Amino acid sequence: MPGATGGPACNRHDVCYQTRGSDQGRCDFALREEIINSCTLAYPLPCPHLNDGEGSKFTSAIACQDYKSERKDCNDIADWFYKGLSPAGTGINENWSGEAAFKTRQVQYCECCK
């Protein structure tokens, strides 16, 4: 799914975490919004299979059902990242969360500047 696993959105999120004085909540929200925007571009509405002239209406309906499911999955990934990264989120495990990563990157950035 576009934007969901790496690429420019994640790179910008990493840069945001490493920017001195940045706000974790804003970094995480911007990542979520960028993934959602990628999903919207990748899966625009209405479903493009409705009137594609390929096969029967039944085939088009199945294709649209799959399309809508993929679109929802893409947006769910944006929310999953956002919730997992947020300070209130659970992260991957108790030793890693967005908050821990953000604090580590802020300290590493400041150590570089000394």
Secondary structure as UniProt FT lines:
FT   TURN            2..4
FT   HELIX           8..18
FT   TURN            20..21
FT   HELIX           24..42
FT   TURN            48..51
FT   HELIX           57..85
FT   TURN            87..88
FT   TURN            94..95
FT   HELIX           98..113
//
